[in-house]
Amino acid sequence: MHPCYPDSSQSEPGQVVRRSATVSARSGHHPSAPKKGQRLTMERAVQEYLQAHHKVGHRPKTLEWHHMVLSHLQQYLLTECHLLLVHQITERACCG
């Protein structure tokens, strides 16, 4: 996962591959919807994301990995970029 592109992964060094948001679409709402997105914390977004993956039956190891990686991203965004809310996360805010 690339810190500036949280919905992507790297297939080869330096190459970012976009992934579709199929789990978000299945969960019935998008965590950054206008009403909720302005105050949605990273912590709550991670919880909702993991719950959505759990609901669609992803394996416990997969959930554990996602939790670990997203916790590291959350910590980085908070300590290095001083970002707490999801709507604050932009390419500019993360990468300068």
Helices and strands as residue ranges (DSSP letters): E 8-12, E 15-18, H 22-26, H 34-37, H 42-55, H 60-79, G 86-88, H 91-95
